[in-house]
């Protein structure tokens, strides 16, 4: 339901209006390539990460920083769950 309520699957390619939609954008989308099959794998991976670790892998107040983190850094994995 979270996915639908935040419009993650119904946004137009390249349309990242909110911080929430940016947090789930794949690197391909952020690079302007658009959605591919890997986009859905990316979103699923983010959901699984949140389920296991209880937080989003790229947390920050500034959307520009979130964009940079997604593009340049692998998700950080905590040493302990």
Secondary structure, DSSP 8 states (H G I E B T S, - for coil): -HHHHTTTTTS-TT---SHHHHHT--HHHHTT----HHHHHHHHHHHHHHHHHSS-SS--S-HHHHHHHHHHS-----S--
